[in-house]
Amino acid sequence: MVFDAIAELIAERNDCDKADITMDSSFRDLGIDSLDTVEMLMNLEDKLGKEIELEQAVETVGDLVRYIEDRI
């Protein structure tokens, strides 16, 4: 569920195929910088109905998925 929501947001933002996004995809390779990540988190909070405070750097989609799943 969390992965799907993140992949969907990335695909919409980057106009790419959701199927091309994996847990190992790095945000840098996807063209997502730290400001994009903050904006994506705000959208994700709306989708999940949970507040997410990012307290550490995340480099891959999988890092973010695990971080969020550990906190919700």
Backbone as a printed PyTorch tensor [residue, N CA C, xyz], in Angstrom:
tensor([[[  0.8110,  -1.1890,   0.0000],
         [  0.0000,   0.0000,   0.0000],
         [  0.8590,   1.2610,   0.0000]],

        [[  1.8520,   1.3450,   0.8870],
         [  2.7270,   2.5130,   0.9470],
         [  3.5480,   2.6060,  -0.3340]],

        [[  4.1120,   1.4800,  -0.7680],
         [  4.9020,   1.4930,  -1.9950],
         [  4.0560,   1.9640,  -3.1730]],

        [[  2.8570,   1.4390,  -3.2980],
         [  1.9930,   1.8150,  -4.4130],
         [  1.6930,   3.3120,  -4.4040]],

        [[  1.4330,   3.8660,  -3.2310],
         [  1.1370,   5.2910,  -3.1250],
         [  2.3500,   6.1250,  -3.5270]],

        [[  3.5370,   5.7300,  -3.0770],
         [  4.7560,   6.4570,  -3.4240],
         [  5.0380,   6.3380,  -4.9170]],

        [[  4.9520,   5.1280,  -5.4510],
         [  5.2180,   4.9220,  -6.8820],
         [  4.2470,   5.7220,  -7.7400]],

        [[  3.0050,   5.7810,  -7.3140],
         [  2.0010,   6.5480,  -8.0520],
         [  2.3400,   8.0430,  -8.0580]],

        [[  2.7380,   8.5680,  -6.9090],
         [  3.1170,   9.9740,  -6.8260],
         [  4.3340,  10.2810,  -7.6950]],

        [[  5.3200,   9.3940,  -7.6700],
         [  6.5220,   9.5930,  -8.4810],
         [  6.1750,   9.5330,  -9.9670]],

        [[  5.3740,   8.5660, -10.3490],
         [  4.9890,   8.4170, -11.7600],
         [  4.2360,   9.6550, -12.2460]],

        [[  3.3420,  10.1760, -11.4140],
         [  2.5990,  11.3820, -11.7880],
         [  3.5390,  12.5760, -11.9200]],

        [[  4.4340,  12.7200, -10.9590],
         [  5.3520,  13.8650, -10.9410],
         [  6.3210,  13.8280, -12.1210]],

        [[  6.8180,  12.6460, -12.4360],
         [  7.8570,  12.5120, -13.4610],
         [  7.3200,  12.0820, -14.8140]],

        [[  5.9960,  11.9240, -14.9120],
         [  5.3740,  11.4900, -16.1530],
         [  6.0660,  10.2300, -16.6910]],

        [[  6.1380,   9.2200, -15.8180],
         [  6.7580,   7.9540, -16.2060],
         [  5.8270,   6.8070, -15.8310]],

        [[  6.2160,   5.6080, -16.2190],
         [  5.4100,   4.4220, -15.9520],
         [  5.6580,   3.9440, -14.5240]],

        [[  4.5810,   3.7640, -13.7800],
         [  4.6700,   3.2970, -12.3920],
         [  5.3990,   1.9530, -12.3000]],

        [[  5.2570,   1.1200, -13.3280],
         [  5.8900,  -0.2020, -13.3320],
         [  7.4160,  -0.1230, -13.3710]],

        [[  7.9630,   1.0360, -13.7820],
         [  9.4130,   1.2020, -13.8510],
         [ 10.0220,   1.5560, -12.4960]],

        [[  9.1790,   1.8340, -11.5060],
         [  9.6560,   2.2400, -10.1870],
         [  9.6980,   1.0060,  -9.2840]],

        [[ 10.8590,   0.7820,  -8.6740],
         [ 11.0390,  -0.3720,  -7.7920],
         [ 11.4860,   0.1040,  -6.4090]],

        [[ 11.5440,  -0.8150,  -5.4790],
         [ 12.0290,  -0.5000,  -4.1320],
         [ 13.4850,  -0.0290,  -4.1790]],

        [[ 14.2420,  -0.4920,  -5.1830],
         [ 15.6530,  -0.1310,  -5.2960],
         [ 15.8870,   1.1540,  -6.0730]],

        [[ 14.8420,   1.7520,  -6.6300],
         [ 14.9940,   2.9890,  -7.3970],
         [ 15.4680,   4.1030,  -6.4650]],

        [[ 16.5430,   4.7760,  -6.8820],
         [ 17.0270,   5.8920,  -6.0600],
         [ 16.3110,   7.1690,  -6.4860]],

        [[ 16.0860,   8.0260,  -5.5180],
         [ 15.4190,   9.2900,  -5.8210],
         [ 16.2630,  10.1170,  -6.7820]],

        [[ 17.5740,  10.0660,  -6.6450],
         [ 18.4620,  10.8060,  -7.5450],
         [ 18.2660,  10.3350,  -8.9830]],

        [[ 18.2370,   9.0090,  -9.1940],
         [ 18.0450,   8.4750, -10.5440],
         [ 16.6710,   8.8220, -11.1060]],

        [[ 15.7000,   9.0100, -10.2110],
         [ 14.3470,   9.3710, -10.6380],
         [ 14.1890,  10.8730, -10.8340]],

        [[ 15.2590,  11.6250, -10.5410],
         [ 15.2160,  13.0730, -10.7170],
         [ 14.4750,  13.7920,  -9.6050]],

        [[ 14.4720,  13.1950,  -8.4140],
         [ 13.7620,  13.7720,  -7.2720],
         [ 14.7850,  14.2760,  -6.2650]],

        [[ 14.7060,  15.5850,  -5.9660],
         [ 15.6160,  16.1550,  -4.9800],
         [ 14.9200,  16.2680,  -3.6210]],

        [[ 15.6160,  16.8430,  -2.6480],
         [ 15.0670,  16.8950,  -1.2910],
         [ 13.7940,  17.7320,  -1.2160]],

        [[ 13.7000,  18.8030,  -1.9850],
         [ 12.4840,  19.6140,  -1.9910],
         [ 11.3140,  18.8250,  -2.5670]],

        [[ 11.5790,  18.0700,  -3.6390],
         [ 10.5420,  17.2020,  -4.2140],
         [ 10.0810,  16.1640,  -3.1990]],

        [[ 11.0260,  15.6450,  -2.4210],
         [ 10.6960,  14.6230,  -1.4250],
         [  9.7610,  15.1850,  -0.3640]],

        [[ 10.0170,  16.4110,   0.0790],
         [  9.1610,  17.0420,   1.0860],
         [  7.7510,  17.2380,   0.5160]],

        [[  7.6730,  17.7090,  -0.7140],
         [  6.3640,  17.8980,  -1.3490],
         [  5.6360,  16.5650,  -1.5060]],

        [[  6.3870,  15.5370,  -1.8960],
         [  5.8000,  14.2130,  -2.0530],
         [  5.2840,  13.6900,  -0.7100]],

        [[  6.0170,  13.9380,   0.3650],
         [  5.5820,  13.4970,   1.6930],
         [  4.2760,  14.1710,   2.0930]],

        [[  4.1290,  15.4390,   1.7680],
         [  2.8780,  16.1320,   2.0900],
         [  1.7160,  15.5020,   1.3260]],

        [[  1.9290,  15.1640,   0.0580],
         [  0.8930,  14.4940,  -0.7210],
         [  0.6030,  13.1080,  -0.1640]],

        [[  1.6500,  12.4300,   0.2730],
         [  1.5040,  11.0890,   0.8320],
         [  0.7310,  11.1290,   2.1480]],

        [[  0.9720,  12.1440,   2.9550],
         [  0.2210,  12.2940,   4.2050],
         [ -1.2750,  12.3970,   3.9090]],

        [[ -1.6150,  13.1490,   2.8720],
         [ -3.0220,  13.2820,   2.4820],
         [ -3.5980,  11.9430,   2.0460]],

        [[ -2.8300,  11.1900,   1.2550],
         [ -3.3020,   9.8920,   0.7500],
         [ -3.4790,   8.8780,   1.8690]],

        [[ -2.5270,   8.8640,   2.8140],
         [ -2.5370,   7.8640,   3.8780],
         [ -3.3130,   8.3190,   5.1060]],

        [[ -3.5860,   9.6120,   5.2030],
         [ -4.2930,  10.1220,   6.3650],
         [ -3.4500,  10.0840,   7.6290]],

        [[ -2.1370,  10.1090,   7.4650],
         [ -1.2090,  10.0660,   8.6060],
         [ -0.1660,  11.1520,   8.4400]],

        [[  0.2790,  11.7170,   9.5680],
         [  1.3660,  12.6910,   9.5320],
         [  2.6930,  11.9490,   9.4860]],

        [[  3.5850,  12.4050,   8.6190],
         [  4.8830,  11.7520,   8.4600],
         [  5.9740,  12.7900,   8.6890]],

        [[  6.7830,  12.5860,   9.7130],
         [  7.9220,  13.4530,   9.9820],
         [  9.1770,  12.7170,   9.5390]],

        [[  9.8130,  13.2150,   8.4970],
         [ 11.0240,  12.5780,   7.9810],
         [ 12.2080,  13.0350,   8.8160]],

        [[ 12.7470,  12.1360,   9.6060],
         [ 13.8150,  12.4590,  10.5470],
         [ 15.1770,  11.9480,  10.1070]],

        [[ 15.2410,  11.3790,   8.9200],
         [ 16.5120,  10.8780,   8.4090],
         [ 16.4880,  10.9440,   6.8940]],

        [[ 17.6700,  10.9410,   6.3050],
         [ 17.7690,  10.9760,   4.8530],
         [ 17.3600,   9.6190,   4.2810]],

        [[ 16.6530,   9.6550,   3.1810],
         [ 16.2950,   8.4340,   2.4700],
         [ 16.8130,   8.5730,   1.0460]],

        [[ 17.3770,   7.4860,   0.5280],
         [ 17.9790,   7.5450,  -0.8020],
         [ 17.2090,   6.7640,  -1.8450]],

        [[ 16.4570,   5.7550,  -1.3940],
         [ 15.7240,   4.9310,  -2.3490],
         [ 14.2410,   4.9060,  -1.9830]],

        [[ 13.4500,   4.4600,  -2.9190],
         [ 12.0240,   4.3010,  -2.6700],
         [ 11.8190,   3.3270,  -1.5120]],

        [[ 12.5780,   2.2510,  -1.4930],
         [ 12.4840,   1.2520,  -0.4280],
         [ 12.8070,   1.8340,   0.9380]],

        [[ 13.8200,   2.7180,   0.9970],
         [ 14.1560,   3.3750,   2.2700],
         [ 12.9510,   4.1450,   2.7950]],

        [[ 12.2890,   4.8780,   1.9110],
         [ 11.1370,   5.6780,   2.3240],
         [  9.9620,   4.7890,   2.7250]],

        [[  9.7290,   3.7250,   1.9710],
         [  8.6390,   2.7940,   2.2940],
         [  8.8480,   2.2040,   3.6830]],

        [[ 10.0420,   1.6990,   3.9470],
         [ 10.3340,   1.0960,   5.2540],
         [ 10.2210,   2.1290,   6.3750]],

        [[ 10.7150,   3.3280,   6.1300],
         [ 10.6390,   4.3970,   7.1360],
         [  9.1800,   4.6780,   7.5070]],

        [[  8.3500,   4.8280,   6.5100],
         [  6.9300,   5.1350,   6.7370],
         [  6.2190,   3.9500,   7.3970]],

        [[  6.4570,   2.7480,   6.9040],
         [  5.7790,   1.5780,   7.4630],
         [  6.1580,   1.3580,   8.9310]],

        [[  7.3690,   1.7260,   9.3190],
         [  7.7900,   1.5890,  10.7120],
         [  7.0710,   2.5760,  11.6180]],

        [[  6.5190,   3.6480,  11.0380],
         [  5.9240,   4.7060,  11.8550],
         [  4.4040,   4.7680,  11.7860]],

        [[  3.7940,   3.9710,  10.9350],
         [  2.3190,   4.0120,  10.8840],
         [  1.7200,   2.6860,  11.2860]]])
